[in-house]
């Protein structure tokens, strides 16, 4: 999605986020195998996208589902005949690790509530930064959706108006002695809905699905942060 120039989380929280995402996406590795660590930070929908390869653009990158493993000709492993499957297996252990990581992440975000809030206020109040973000992200979305050159100025105008309105709502939610984190969450969800609506209008169902798939991790992570700050249940993380 979009990485902020301000620091949302300390290093330990980034590692927790990495743990949860890798556990959700990757099967358990055989003993002795290793994975390269990632330096990705939790994203913010109101920040600009970092520099990326020309094709496909991000944060609205094209999405390709992971390739299926080639057939091996062997049946899936199972318990020997006459024996019950183990009560505790690798899949259950992985689920427990995911639950632990999720709980630790929420605790860390709540503990760093003041720092996250201050960083968001600075970023959202920086008009030049937000104008640049709107221009960059609008251009990336237009490229992904193959908006004709003759229509790009109008598209950029429409996207800018919607995005900056959501930025203003997010800033208003944090402007005060008692930040309204539920309103911040609603502003982010509104931004996602605006982007989806433009994607559907210009790219049909395929464009709509492509944008949502490309934004899956980033949007979900940011809403998880805002839900933690608002002490909202996980079921509120919807977009």
C-alpha positions in Angstrom: 0.0 0.0 0.0 1.6 3.2 1.1 4.5 3.6 3.5 4.5 6.8 5.6 7.6 9.0 6.2 6.7 9.0 9.8 7.3 6.0 12.1 4.1 4.2 13.1 5.7 1.4 15.1 8.9 0.5 16.8 11.0 -2.3 15.5 9.4 -5.0 17.6 5.9 -4.2 16.3 7.2 -4.4 12.7 8.5 -7.8 13.5 5.2 -8.8 15.0 3.4 -7.6 11.9 5.8 -9.6 9.7 5.2 -12.7 11.7 1.5 -12.5 11.4 1.5 -11.8 7.6 4.0 -14.5 6.9 2.2 -17.1 9.0 -1.1 -16.3 7.3 0.4 -16.5 3.8 3.0 -19.2 4.0 2.8 -22.9 4.9 5.1 -24.2 7.6 8.6 -24.6 6.3 10.5 -27.9 6.7 13.0 -28.1 9.5 16.3 -26.3 8.5 14.7 -24.0 6.0 14.9 -20.2 6.4 13.0 -17.1 5.2 14.5 -13.7 4.4 13.2 -11.0 6.7 11.1 -8.2 5.3 11.6 -4.5 6.1 8.0 -3.5 5.1 6.3 -1.2 7.5 2.5 -1.0 8.2 1.0 1.3 5.6 -1.1 4.4 5.8 -3.8 5.0 3.1 -3.3 8.8 3.4 0.4 8.6 2.5 2.1 8.5 -0.9 3.3 5.3 -2.5 7.1 4.8 -2.5 9.0 4.5 -5.7 8.2 1.3 -7.6 8.9 -0.4 -10.8 6.9 1.1 -13.8 4.9 -2.1 -14.3 2.7 -2.8 -12.5 2.3 0.4 -10.5 1.5 0.3 -6.8 -0.3 0.7 -4.5 -2.8 -0.4 -7.2 -0.7 -3.3 -8.4 -2.0 -6.1 -10.6 -2.7 -9.2 -8.6 -1.8 -12.8 -9.6 -2.8 -15.6 -7.2 0.0 -17.8 -6.1 0.8 -20.6 -8.4 -0.4 -24.0 -7.3 2.2 -26.5 -6.3 3.0 -28.9 -9.1 1.4 -32.4 -8.7 3.7 -34.9 -7.0 1.7 -38.0 -7.7 1.6 -38.7 -3.9 -1.5 -38.6 -1.7 -1.6 -36.1 1.2 0.1 -37.3 4.3 -2.3 -38.9 6.8 -2.2 -40.9 10.0 -1.3 -44.6 9.6 -4.3 -46.9 9.2 -6.1 -47.5 12.5 -4.6 -44.4 14.2 -6.3 -41.2 14.9 -4.8 -37.9 13.5 -2.7 -36.1 16.1 -4.6 -33.7 18.3 -1.8 -31.1 17.9 -0.3 -30.7 14.5 1.6 -28.1 12.6 -1.5 -26.3 11.4 -2.8 -25.9 14.9 0.5 -24.6 16.1 0.6 -22.1 13.3 -2.9 -20.9 14.2 -1.9 -20.4 17.8 1.2 -18.4 16.7 -1.0 -16.2 14.5 -3.3 -15.5 17.4 -0.4 -14.6 19.7 1.1 -12.3 17.1 -2.2 -10.6 16.5 -2.7 -10.0 20.2 0.8 -8.6 20.6 0.3 -6.3 17.6 -2.9 -4.9 19.1 -1.3 -4.4 22.5 1.7 -2.6 20.9 -0.4 -0.3 18.8 -2.5 0.7 21.8 0.7 1.3 23.8 2.0 3.5 21.1 -1.3 5.3 20.6 0.1 8.8 21.3 3.0 8.4 18.9 0.8 7.1 16.1 -1.6 9.9 16.6 1.0 12.6 16.6 2.6 11.2 13.4 -0.8 11.1 11.7 -1.6 14.7 12.7 1.6 16.0 11.2 1.2 14.1 8.0 -2.5 14.9 7.4 -1.9 18.6 8.2 0.9 18.9 5.7 -1.0 20.3 2.6 1.9 20.0 0.3 2.5 16.3 1.2 -1.2 15.5 0.8 -1.4 17.3 -2.6 1.6 15.3 -3.8 0.1 12.1 -2.5 -3.1 12.7 -4.3 -1.3 13.4 -7.6 0.9 10.3 -7.3 -1.7 7.8 -6.2 -4.2 9.1 -8.7 -1.7 8.7 -11.5 -0.9 5.1 -10.4 -4.6 4.2 -10.3 -5.2 5.8 -13.8 -2.3 3.8 -15.2 -3.5 0.5 -13.7 -7.0 1.1 -15.0 -5.8 2.2 -18.5 -7.6 5.6 -18.3 -7.2 7.2 -21.8 -4.8 10.1 -22.0 -7.6 12.5 -23.0 -9.5 11.6 -19.8 -6.7 11.7 -17.3 -6.9 15.3 -16.2 -10.6 14.9 -15.4 -9.9 11.6 -13.6 -7.1 13.2 -11.5 -9.4 16.1 -10.6 -12.1 13.7 -9.4 -9.7 11.5 -7.5 -8.1 14.5 -5.8 -11.4 16.0 -4.7 -12.5 12.7 -3.1 -9.1 11.9 -1.5 -8.6 15.4 0.0 -12.1 15.3 1.4 -11.3 12.1 3.2 -7.9 13.5 4.4 -9.8 16.5 5.9 -12.2 14.1 7.7 -9.3 12.1 9.1 -7.5 15.2 10.3 -10.8 16.5 11.9 -11.1 13.1 13.7 -7.7 13.7 15.3 -8.1 17.4 16.0 -8.9 17.8 19.6 -7.9 16.7 23.1 -9.7 13.4 22.6 -9.1 11.9 19.2 -12.0 10.1 17.6 -10.4 6.9 16.3 -13.7 5.5 15.1 -14.1 8.5 12.8 -10.5 8.1 11.6 -11.3 4.5 10.7 -14.5 5.6 8.9 -12.4 8.2 6.9 -10.0 5.5 5.8 -12.9 3.1 4.9 -14.4 6.0 2.9 -11.2 6.5 1.0 -11.1 2.8 0.1 -14.7 3.0 -1.0 -14.0 6.0 -3.2 -11.1 4.2 -4.9 -13.1 1.1 -5.4 -16.0 3.1 -7.0 -13.6 4.8 -9.4 -12.0 1.4 -10.2 -15.4 -0.2 -11.0 -16.5 2.8 -13.1 -13.4 2.8 -15.2 -12.3 -0.8 -15.1 -15.6 -2.7 -14.6 -15.7 -5.7 -12.3 -12.2 -6.8 -13.3 -10.7 -3.4 -12.4 -12.6 -3.4 -9.1 -11.4 -6.9 -8.2 -7.8 -6.1 -9.2 -7.6 -2.9 -7.0 -9.1 -4.7 -4.0 -6.8 -7.7 -4.3 -3.7 -5.4 -4.7 -4.8 -3.4 -1.6 -5.7 -6.4 0.6 -2.8 -6.4 2.9 -2.3 -2.7 3.2 -5.9 -1.7 3.8 -6.5 -4.5 6.2 -3.4 -3.6 8.2 -4.2 0.1 8.5 -7.8 -0.7 9.6 -6.4 -3.2 12.1 -4.3 -0.3 13.6 -7.2 2.1 13.7 -9.5 -0.6 15.2 -6.9 -1.2 18.0 -6.7 2.5 18.7 -10.5 2.7 18.9 -10.7 -0.5 21.0 -13.1 -1.8 18.3 -13.7 -5.5 17.6 -12.0 -7.3 14.8 -15.4 -7.6 13.0 -15.2 -3.8 12.4 -12.2 -4.3 10.0 -14.2 -4.2 6.8 -13.8 -2.4 3.6 
